[in-house]
Amino acid sequence: MSNIEVLQLRAAGVSLVLDCSGPALPSVLHWGADLGDLTGQALLELRRGAGAVQAGNGLDDNRPVAIVPEYSSGWFGLPGLSGHRDGQDFSASFRLTSVAQTGNTVRVTAEDAGLSIQLTIELTDSGLVRAKADLTNTGETPYTVDGLVLALPVPTEATELLDMTGRHIGERHPQRHAFTQGAHIRDNRRGRTGADATLLLFAGTPGFDFGTGEIWSVHTAWSGNHRSYAERGMSGYGVIGGGELLLPGEGRLEQQGTYSTPWIYGSYGVGLDQLSARFHSYLRARPNHPQSARPVVLNTWEAVYFNLDLDKLKALADAAAEVGAERFVLDDGWFRGRRDDRAGLGDWYVDEEIWPKGLHPLVDHVKAHGLQFGLWVEPEMVNPDSDLAREHPDWILAAGNRMPPTARHQQGLNLGVPAAYDYILERLDALLNEYDISYLKWDHNRDFVDGGNQVTGTAGIHEQTLAVYRLIDELKRRHPGLEIESCSSGGARVDLGILERTDRVWGSDSNDALERQKIQRYTQLLLPPELIGCHVGPPRAHTTGRTQTLSFRAITALFGHFGIEWDIASASAEERQELAGWVALHKKLRPLLHTGRVVRSDHGTDDFHLHGVVAQDGSAAVYAAVQLAQSVTSAVGRVRLPGLDPNRTYRVSKTPTPGPESRGIAWWTDGGQVEMNGAALAAVGVQIPVQWPESAILLEVTAIE
């Protein structure tokens, strides 16, 4: 055992102070604002000053909450480890055996009752906390892990919670709660991250917003069943944490078997924007983060649906090239027996009836325009009406001798069955070998019910999730440069587990720009714009029936990985010309949009939002002033532009959009430019015209050198 007692990790304005003095598991003495470079004695004094209170009628030895909270230490909330050995060893009391620090990474091992646990705790260069646990059964008999969660403390000042919920075509809607005594638990048993998943769970000071308030947050980086929670007991201690949500029996460990938790990420900041920027910086620094400019995508789904006529698709590719698209993605319907969504899933062979020469005529036509070719797949699913399901009904995820209810006329394909995994790997590998496919749109269109393994009779979601990870990793190993999108009924699999191996997510199946404004606003709390697919849909949104101007649809899509989901071959020449202008504008702004800091104004109301992206060096920015609905007042007033260098002077330029032109705004009607310093733009702002509902104004900002 090392003689290390108190450790400090520092990065990007954040300090994490760990009490590793033992004999129990480490606890966090401080997670928040940077404390400076504290000496060893200063750290000991910090521990002394932050010691636990001995309350009346409490334990004589009241201890801080460990990163893996323990019932044996007097924590009466959710235990970090829940499990047993055939009813025994139901409560662990781990004792440290080693502590090692390498830079901003700490590894701790501890043992108890035939169990060994290793904790890895990191502070990334961007100031994120990452933690995970590996639990090994060192006993002579099996041990069953019912749950293993990690927790980070939050101070008593954090009295308000923010999380998210949603549904298909309406993902990531925020909801606030008081952080009172008791537990706020968000469990997800859908077998995927879920359209209603919280994404991030925040605890902060009252009224915290995008630019104000101290905030602490956690994210569970797992694409299957999971838990995120906040809890405060009568002692006053509060924690936020998470982990995988294991189904019964999934955590059974034979002798020397190991269960590994997913990574739990924690971010601290003053204001949601600072907290969010830590995730963006971390993701952009990964070696697997997309390095090339994000190609403008044309996806065929809302253009043709299942009507895959070769001439029609060629005309669509012609139009895509005309407006400046760079990637053409063939969506659903290309494989055997697929005339609608009722049949064919699992039969991953090009349909010979539709494609007598295979996909080659289309791929060749697309490539001749200089566009990349992409293909839609849904490898984790199977239609009961398919050759695969008829030949291998035991490959369907199911419990016992009954089939789960279908959803979208499909069932889950159990990739935990080695033969099923091998079949899917072989089919996808063969397609990627035969055709010049640079991109897979990887869908997952149902929640799992009774997600069991018919071969073993046991629950199968844990193994299914790991198998999906292995499958994607292997395909990328075999096909360097292949990009994969995580699409799951739209935005139902958005998490840092799937994003360790994919290149973007599909934000939502809704391309209604009004719905997308909120979806993208809150998805970007975790992900930078270049990782979120944002497409210009048709004039009438097929998910809501709303009709919106092209400028509103395009400005909404600009702030992400831009694409088109519209039959532009049938659009008017004027519409295609305007769309080409927006594509060109996106390409011009893309270097800024996909590298800069995302900022959002606290000026926002239910009627109006302002958001933007500011260059890391403060030299430029672009903002969208978005009128969501009719304002209660005749004008929204001056809008403040956050995030600029207060000491530099900037030129603010308008981008005209259709709508009523407000008279009496001199800078808007007299040249469309105004020059102010960053401090004035943040504190005073600029007046903008009255806008129609469901419209947006684009403001481009450039530093005057």
N, C-alpha and C positions, 0 to 999 in steps of 0.2 A: 504494500500500500504506500502511495506517495505521501510526502508530508505537505502537499498542497492543501491549503485551507480555503481561501477565497480567491476566485479568479475574476478578472475583468476582461471582457471582449469589447473592442471599440471599432466602429466603422460608420462613416457617412452621417455623423451627428447622433449616433445611437450608442448607448452603453448597455451591456448585459453583464450583470454581476452575479456569479454563481457561488453559493456556499457549498463547497465540496469537503468540508471538514469531517463529515461522517459522524457516527458510523452509518447513518441512514443515507438514502438516495439524495442527490443534490436538490437544493431548492434555489429559487431565483430571488435574490435580495433586491435587485433593481432591473427593470427593463423599461427603457425610455430614453429621455434626453441624455446626451453625452455628459459625463461627470468629470471629464478631464482625465489626465494620466495619474491615477491614484497610486500611491506607494502601498507596499504590503501592509504597513501599520495602519494606513488610512482605510484600507479595505477591511481590516479587522475592526476598526472603530465603527465603520459603517454597519458591519454586522451587529456590533454591540448596540449601536443606537437604534437599529431597526428590529430589535429582538421581539419575540412574541410576548403578548400580554397574558399574565396569569389572572384569569377572570374568576369571579366567585362561582363555586359549584362546577368548575371546569377541571380538566386534567392537571395533575401536579406538574407534569412535564409537557407544556403546550409547545408544539413545534410548528415551524412554518410548513406550508403545503409543498410537497416534493413535486418535481416535474411529472413523475408517475405517482399520483396521490395514493396514500395507503390507509386503509381502514385500521391497520395495526398501530398507526401513529396518532390516531384520534381524528382523522378526517371522516366526517359523517356524510359527506356528499358522495358523488359517483366515484367509486374506486378506479384508479388507473388500470389495475389488473383485476379482472374477474375470472375465476377459474377454479378448478379442483382436480384432485386425483381420486376419482371414484368416490367423491364426497369428502375426502380428506384434503388437507393442505389448501383449505378454502380461502385463507388469508395469508398473504405474503408479508414478510418483514425483511426486506433486502438489506444486506450489509455490504458496504463498499469493499472491494478487493483491489481496485486500481483506478487511478485517475491520471490521464495523460493529456497534455495540451500541445498542439502544434499550430502555431499562429492563432487564428480565430476559430479553431476546431478543438472541441474537448470530447474525449472518449472516456466513458466511465463504465466499469464493470462491477457487478454486485451479485451476491448469491443468497439463496435461502430455499430450504425445503426441496432440495433436488431440482432447483431452477437456477439458471444463470441468465442475467440480463445485461446487455450492452446498450448504453445510450450514446448516441452521437448528437452533439449539440454544436451548431455552427452559427456564426454571424457573418453573413455574406458581405462583399464589398459595398453593396447598395444599402446595407443596414437591415436586411431581413434576418430574422431568426429562423433556422431550420432545425428540426429535431425528429429523430426516429428511434425506435427500439427494436432490438433483436432478442427474442426470448428463446432459450434453449432448455429442453427437458434433459437434465443430467441425472434424473432419477431412474430407477429400475423398472418402473411401471408407467403406463401412458398418463399424460396430463392433458386436460382439455382447457384450452383458452376460450372463455366465453366472450371476452372483450379485453382490449388493451388500448387505452387512450392516453394521450399526453396532454398536459395542461400548463398554461402560462398564467402567472398572476397578473391581476389588474388592480390598481389602487382604489380606495374608497371614493375618490373623486369621479370615477367612471360610473355614472348613475343612469346612463341611457344606452340602450342597445339598438343597433340597426342590422337587419338582415334582409334577405330577399326571398320572394316567392314568385310564382308565375304558373304558366300553362303553355301548351303548344300554341304557337303564334302569339304568345304574350309572356315571354320569359323575362325574368329579372326585374320584378317590380319591388321597390323598396317598402319596408314597413318598420316602424319604430315602436319601441317598448321601453317602459321603465325597467331598470336593472335593480330589481328588489331582491329580497331574500328568497331562496328557492332556486330551481333549475329551469332554464330555458333551453330545451333540447330540440334539435332539428334532426330527426332520424329519416334516412332514406333507404327504402327496401325495394327500389324499382329495378335493381340489377344494373343500372347505369346512373350517371350523375344526377339526371332528372331535370325536367323543365321547371320544376318547383324548388330546385336546390338553392341553398342560400348563397352559394359562390363564396362569399366572405361573410364572416360574422364579426361585427364591430362593437366595441364598448368604448364609450367616450364621455367627456364632460357634457353637461346639459347644453342642448342646442347645437352641438358640433355640426359643421357643414363642410363644404369643399375647401374653404380657406381658413376656417377657424376651429378651435377646440382641440384638446389633446385626445388622441384616439389610439386604441390598440385593436388589432384584428387578427383573426386566424383563418387559414384556408387548409382544408384536408385534400391532399393531392392524390386522389384515388378515384377511379372511374367506375367502381361498383358500389355496393351498399356501404353507406358511411354515416358517421355521426359528427355533428358540430354542436357545441353546447357552451353555455355560460351558466355559472352557478355561484351563488353567494350564500354563506351560512351565517348562523347567529354570531359566530366569532368575528364577523366583518370581513373575513378573507373572501376575495372574489377571484375566480379563474375563468379563462376561456380556453377551449381545447377541442380536440377531435381525434378521430381515428376511423378505422374500418369497422363496419357493423357486421359482425360475423353471424351467419345463420347457424342453427344448432348443429354441432358436430364439425363445423368447418375448421375449428381451431384445435383439433385433436393432434397431439404430438406424441409420437412414439419415442423410445429412448434415443437421445441425441437429435431428435427432430427440432427444427427451429421455425418459429413464426416471426415474420418481419412486418412491422407496421409500415404504412405509407409515410412519406414525409409530411410533417405538419409545419406549415409556414406561419410565422407571425410578423406583422408589420406595425411599426409605431410611427406616428407623425402628428404634426400640428396641421389639422385640416385633412380632408380625404384626398386632396390632390397630392400632398407630400407623401402620404402613406401609399397611394397608388403608384407614384413615381418610383418607389423602391422596387415594386414588382416589375415595372417596365424596364428599369435599368438592369435588374437581375436577368430577366428573360433575354434582353438584347445582348447581354454579355456571354450567353451560352455558346459553346462551339457549334451547336446544331441549329442556331437561330438562322432563319433565311438571310442569306447574304446578298443575293441579287435583287434588283428592283422587282417588286411584286407585279406580275403580269396582269394587265387588264383582262378580265375573264368574260367570255360569253358562255353562259350555261343554257342548255336547250330546254329545260323542263317547262317553264311557263310559255315557251314559244311553240312547242309541238306536242307536249305531253307524250302519249304513247303512239302518236302518229309519225312513225319513223320512215318517212318517204325519202329516198336518197336524193332526189332532185330538190326537194324542199330543204333538206339539210345542207346541200351544196349552196343553195341560194342564201341560206342563213349564214354560212361561212363567208360567202362573198360580202354580205352586208357587214359582218363582223370586221372583216379586213378594211372595208370602206370607212368605218367610223373609228378605226384605230385600235381595235381589240388585239390582244397578244396571245390569248389562250382560248381554245374552243373545247368545251366539255360536253360530251354526249351523255345525257342523263339516262334514266330508266327506260327499259323496253327493248334492249338490243339482244337479249339472250333467249334461249329456247323457250317457246311456249308463253312468252310474255306479251300478251295483248292488253292486259289491264293489271291491276294489283292483286288479282286472285290466284295467279298461278306463276310457276316458273322459278321462283326464288330457290336457289341452291343448284340449279342446272346451269352452271357458268360456262356455257359454250355459246359461241355466236350463232344466232338463229339462222339456219341455212335457208329457210323459206323467205325471210326478209333480205338476207345478205348472201346470195348465192356465191359471191366472190369474197365473202368475209367482209371485214370492216375496211379492207385495203382501199377500195375506191374513195371512201369518205376520208380516211386518214391521209391518203395521198393528196386529195384536193385541199384539205386543211393545211397540210404542210407546205403545199405549193404557194400558199399565201404568206408563208413565213410564220404561221401561228403554231403554237404548241398544241398537242392533242391530249385531252384528258377523258377519263371514263368513269362513270358511276358504277359502284358495286355496293352490295350489302352482304358481306361475307358471314355475318353472325346470325343470319336469318334463313328460314326455309318456309315455303308455302306447302301446306299439306297436299295440294295439287301440284306435285312435282315428281319427277323421276327419283330424285334423291330421297324424298320422304317416303315414297313407296318402297324403295329398296332398303332403306335404313331407318325405319321408324324409331329404333332405339337410340338414334342420334339426336332426337329432339329433347330439349331441356324439359323435364317433367318429374313429378314426384309420384312414386308408387306406380299403381296400375291405371292411372287416369291422366288424360291430357289436360293441360291448362286451357282456359278459354283463349280463343284466337283474338288477335288484335291486328287490324289491317289485313285480315285473312292470312296471318302468318304466325309461326312459332319461332322460338329460339333454337339455333343449331348449337349443340353442345361441343364446343371446341376443347373441352376437357377430356373428350374421348380421343385418344391418339389417332385412330383411323379417320375420324372426322377432321381433325386438325390437318392431317397429312393430305387429305383430299382437297381442302380449301387452299392450302399452300401450293399444291401442284397446279390447280386450276388458275390461280392468280399469276403464278410464276410463268405458266405457259402463255397466258395472254400478254404479259409484259415482254416475253421473249419474241412473240410473233409480231407484235405491233410496236410502233414507236410511240409509246405512252409515257408522258412525262409527269402525269398527275392522276391520282385516284381520288374521286369524291367518295369517301367511305361512310356509308349511311348505317343507321341502327334505329329502326322505325317502330320499336315497341318496348314497353316495360315488360320485365320478366315476372311472371306469376308462377309460383311453385317451381322455382328454378333448380331442379334436381337432376342428378345423374342417374338415368335408368339402369345403367350397367352396374353401379355400385349401390344404388338405393340411397345415396347420401345427397346432401345439399351441394350445389355446384356453382354458385355465383363467384366465390373466391377463385376457384380454379379457372372459371370462364374468363374472368378479368385478367388473370396472369397469362392465360393462353392468347388472348387478344394482343397483349403487350408483346409476347414472344413472336407472334405472327407478323406484326408490323415491323418489329426489329429485324426479323429474318428477311422479309421482302426488301427492306432498305439495304441490308447487307448485300443481297444478291444484285440489287439494281441501284447502284450509287447515283445520286442526283434525283431519284424519284421523290416527288412531293405528294403528301397525303393530307387531305382535309378531313377533320373530324366533323361529320354531319350526323346528327342523331335526332331525327324528326325536327331538324333545325338545330336549336341550341340546347339540346338535352344532354350533351356530353361535353361540357366546358369545365376542364379542371387541369391542374398542372401535372397530373399523372399521364393523361393522354397526350398532353403537349410536350412531354419529354421526347415524344417520337413522331408527332405530326407537325404540320407546317402552318396550319391555320384552323380555325373553327368556322362553321356556318352559324352566324349569330342567331338566326331565326328563320323558319319557313315563311314568315311574313315579310314581304317586300313593301308593305304599306309604309310609306315614309313617316307618317305620324307615329305609328307603333314603333318603328325602328328608332326614332329619336330617343325614346326612353330605354329601349333594349340596349342600344349601343352605348348610351350614357353610363349605364351601370355595368355592362360587360367590361367597359374600359377601366373600371376600377381595378380589375385584375390584369387585363391583357392590353398591350399597346395596339394602336390602330391597325398595324400591318398584319396582325394575326386574326383579324375578324373580317370575314367575308361580308361585304356590303354592296348590294346590287341595285341597279336602277330597274325597277319593275315596269310593267305596262301602265298606260294612263289610268286604267281602272284596276285596282288591286284585287287579285282573285281571292284573297283571304278575307277581305272586309267589304268589298264593293265600293270603297271610296274612290273618287276621281281626283287626281292631283296634277299640278303642273309639272312639266319636265324639270324646271329649275329647282323645285322643292325636292323632287325625287333625287336629282343629281347632287345637290348640295348635301343631302343626307348621306348619300353613298360615298362622297368624296373622302369622308373622315374614317376610312378603313381600307381594306383590300378591295379596291373598286372593281365592280363587274356589272354585267347586263343580264337581265332575266326577262326577255321581252322578244316578241316576234318582230324584230326590226326589219326583216325582209318585207313585211307587209306594212311597215310604217311609211309615212309620207316622206318625200325627199326633204322637205323642210324639217321634219322631226329628226331625220338621220343627220342632217347638217348641224342642227343644234346639239344633238348628242355628241357628234364628233368634236364640237367645241368644248364640251364638258370633259370628254376623254382627254383632249389636249391639255386642258387646264389641270386635270388630275396629274398627268405626267409631269407637268411643270412643277406642281406643288409636292409631288410624291417624295422627293428627297427630304423635304421639311416634315411632311405629315408622318413619315415612317421612321423618323429619328428624333423628333422633337419631344418636348414635355407637353403632356395633355393638361389643359387647365379648364376650369369651369367656374363661372361667376356665381357668387352667392345671391346675386340679383334675381335669380330664377324664381318663377312662380309656376302655378299650374298652367298659366296661359303662355309663358314666355321662358325660354332658356337661352343662355349664351355659353358657348364652349369654343375652345380653340386649341391650337398647337403652337408652341413657341420654340424656336431654334435653341439648342443647348447653349449656344454662345450669345443668345439674346439679339441676334442680328436681324431676325425676321419673325413674323408670325402670321397666322391666318385664323380668323374667327368666324363663326356662324351665329348670327342673331336670328333665332327661330321663333316665329309666332305660331304657337301650337293651336291656340283657339282664340276666339274673339276676346279682346281685353275688356276688363271692366271699365278702365279709363280710356280716354280717346287716344292716348299715346303711352308707351311704356316708360318714357322719360329717358334721361341719359343712361347709356350702358357703359359700365366700367370694363376695361380690358385688363385682366390680371396677368401676371407672370413676366412682364417686360422689365428691362433694366431701368430703374428709376432715374438714372443719371444720363441716359441717352435720349436723343431726340428722334422721333419716329414720324414717318409719313404714313397716314392712314388713307387708303384708297377704297372706294366702293366698287363693287361688281353689280351692275344693274340687274334687277330681276323683275319679271312681270308683276304688276300690282299697282295700287294707287300710289302716285308720287306725292309726297308730302310737300306742300308749299311752305316757305318761311324758314327752311333749314339752309342757311347760306352756304355752308361748306359742301352740302350735298348737291345743290343745284348750280353752284358756281365752281365748276371744275372737278367736283367729286373728290377732293383731297383736303386734308387738314394736317398740320404739323404740331405736335405736342411732345413733351417729354414723357418718359415712362411713368414717372410719379403722378403726373396730372392725368394720364390715361387710366391709371389704376384708381385714383381717388376721385376724379371728376368725371372722366369718361367723355363720350361723344353722343350727341343726339342723333337718333336714326328715324327714318320715316315711319309713319303708320303703315302697318302691313295687314294684308288680308289674313284670315286664319289659314293655317297649313301653307305657310310660305316662309322663306328664309332670305336673309341678306348675307352676303359674303364680304368680309372686311379683310383686305390684305394690308399688312403692316411691314414697313421696311425701315431699318435704322438709317439715318442720314449720317454718313461718315464725315 
